[in-house]
Amino acid sequence: MNEPMQNLLKLQTMEFNETGDETIAATITALRAKIPPPILGHYDRFQVRGKKGLAVVVNQVCTGCHMRLPLGVIMTLKHGHDLQLCDSCGRYLYLPDEVESAPVTAPRAAKPVHASRRKKTVEDIEPAVMGGGLTPPAPVRPRISPG
C-alpha cells in the first residue's frame, strides 16, 4: 500500500473513532497535511455525508457497495502503483495486508455416517398399490365429433 493510502486509512480510522481528544485532533491535522488536496477533497465528500471514503477489497468485491471489481483494478492494487476508485460507489480501494486477510479455518468435524437404506423392490410396492384402496383408472371413451 502506498503512502497516501496509508495516511487516508489512518485518517479514516481516527475520524470515525474520534473521542474529542486534542492529541487526536493534532494527529488528524498532521495527516491531512500529508495527503494531496485532490485526494483529500474526494475523501471529504464522503465524510460530509457520514460515509467512509475507503473500502477494503475482499474476494474481488468492494466492501462499500458489494459490487465485483474488474481484474485489472485488482492487479493495479496488488502492484501498489496507483490509487484506484470503485466504479460503482467512488470510494478509494485498498487491499488488506496479507497477514490480516489470511482466513483462519477451524478443523471440520466429520459428517456422521448414516445407515444405508434398503431399496424398494417391485414386491414391496405391488401389495401397497393393489391392497391400498387405489382404484384403477376409468376407461377412456373415444370422442366422436358430429358430422
Phi, psi and omega in degrees: 000134182279170189297314179300324180290321177296319178294320177298320180294317177297317180298314180297318179298317181290321183289325180276345176250024187297133179246358179090011180283142182291329179291324177292320179297321178293321178294320179297318179296319179295320178294320180297328179290333181279341185269134179300143184304319180297321179292318180294322178297317178295319178296318183295330177299323177287320183295324179299324179276001179080020181248161178277140181270350179241146178224140177280146174259118179233123181055044179062026181235134175287127181281353177281318183238355178063033176256145180287139183259149177295152183296328178298322178294318180297317181293322177296320178294321180295323179286332177074023182279329190216156172280144180236142175253147174288133180292336184271310187252345177084005180284153172288138183255145173212152176266137177291160177298151182299327181293319181289322188276354180292118182290140177264118182252130177274148178296136181275144175281146180291144179290142178292143180271125179269149176294141182289142180275151176273131180285145179283143178248173180298324180296328179287325186277320186303313180295328180291323180286315184287318184263001186272008178083014177277134179263147178290154182294149179289145179295144181270128180267137181291145178272134179250122181273141181292141176158000000 
